[in-house]
Amino acid sequence: MPKDTPNPDKPVRERGTFANHNEDPTLASYLSSLFLVLSVPAFLVAAYGGHWVGLYGYGGILPAFAGLLVGSIAVAFGLMHVLTGR
């Protein structure tokens, strides 16, 4: 059976949260995707919000967004490092 077809042997909940096979999604993969989808719009709003509040000028929006993005990636990698023990 090809790898891209759904596996009917397990219920959906078990495939998603209690993955026992390399190709099954895990709770961590769902959280990672959620972080990716929500972080960029949130950082854009935060960067424009900082400009709107008066923390920096219009030219500071892009560096603020970049700083938030790079900082969040560093925190995510640090958290993964600590949680996996590697």
C-alpha angles and dihedrals in degrees: 000000000000117000094237096062118094117259109238093190095082131047118250094253093054092048091051106042108018101043114178098172132067094243098047118100118245134206089258091056091051091050091048091053092047090051091051094049096046103035100066096053090043092051091048091052091046092049093049089042091057090053092046092051090049102249092130141355129266091273091059095064096084095046090047091052091046091049092051092048095047091044093051092049090051091049092048093050091046091050092048090049093052096043096048094043095227 
